[in-house]
Amino acid sequence: MSTMNISLPDSLKSFVDQQVSGRGYGTSSEYVRELIRRDQDRQNLRRLLLDGASSETTTPIDDGYFVSLRTRAQGHQKS
């Protein structure tokens, strides 16, 4: 694991310390790692949403689609 040192103003350092003690993190590093993971997840979701929004329009999915999907899935389970 690599090490990274960051500088924070006293107000942010105090906030991080409060989050660590109040939310059950063992260290400030655990808290920062969690923030980075959440940001990665948020960026990935944004990319997926933008990809979906720019994709070609398809036939709308209705109840019949899900019935067909369940029927196919049940057929594979019995095999």
C-alpha positions in Angstrom: 0.0 0.0 0.0 1.3 3.4 -0.9 1.4 6.4 1.4 0.1 9.9 0.7 0.5 12.9 3.0 -2.0 15.7 2.7 -2.2 19.1 4.4 -5.5 20.3 5.8 -6.5 23.6 7.4 -7.2 23.2 11.2 -11.0 23.3 10.5 -10.9 20.4 8.1 -8.6 18.4 10.3 -11.0 18.9 13.2 -13.9 17.8 11.0 -12.0 14.7 9.9 -11.2 13.9 13.5 -14.9 14.2 14.5 -15.9 11.9 11.7 -13.4 9.3 12.7 -14.4 9.3 16.3 -18.1 9.7 15.8 -18.6 7.3 12.9 -16.5 4.4 14.0 -13.5 4.7 11.7 -10.3 3.5 13.2 -8.1 6.1 11.6 -8.3 9.2 9.4 -6.9 7.1 6.6 -9.9 4.7 6.7 -12.2 7.7 6.5 -10.4 9.2 3.5 -10.3 5.8 1.7 -14.1 5.5 2.2 -14.6 9.0 0.7 -12.5 8.1 -2.3 -14.3 4.8 -2.8 -17.7 6.7 -2.7 -16.4 9.2 -5.2 -15.2 6.4 -7.5 -18.7 4.8 -7.2 -20.4 8.1 -7.9 -18.2 8.7 -11.0 -18.9 5.2 -12.3 -22.6 5.6 -11.9 -22.5 9.0 -13.7 -20.6 7.3 -16.6 -23.1 4.5 -16.8 -26.0 7.0 -16.7 -24.5 9.1 -19.4 -23.7 6.0 -21.5 -27.3 4.9 -21.1 -28.7 8.4 -22.0 -26.6 8.5 -25.2 -27.3 5.0 -26.3 -29.8 4.1 -29.0 -33.5 4.1 -28.2 -34.9 0.6 -27.8 -38.4 -0.8 -27.4 -39.9 0.1 -24.1 -39.9 -2.7 -21.5 -43.3 -3.7 -20.3 -44.8 -6.4 -18.1 -44.7 -9.0 -20.9 -41.0 -8.6 -21.1 -40.6 -9.5 -17.5 -43.0 -12.5 -17.8 -41.0 -13.8 -20.7 -37.7 -13.3 -18.8 -39.0 -15.2 -15.7 -40.3 -18.0 -17.9 -36.9 -18.3 -19.6 -35.1 -18.2 -16.3 -37.3 -20.9 -14.8 -36.7 -23.1 -17.8 -32.9 -22.9 -17.3 -33.3 -23.8 -13.6 -35.2 -27.0 -14.4 -32.5 -28.2 -16.8 
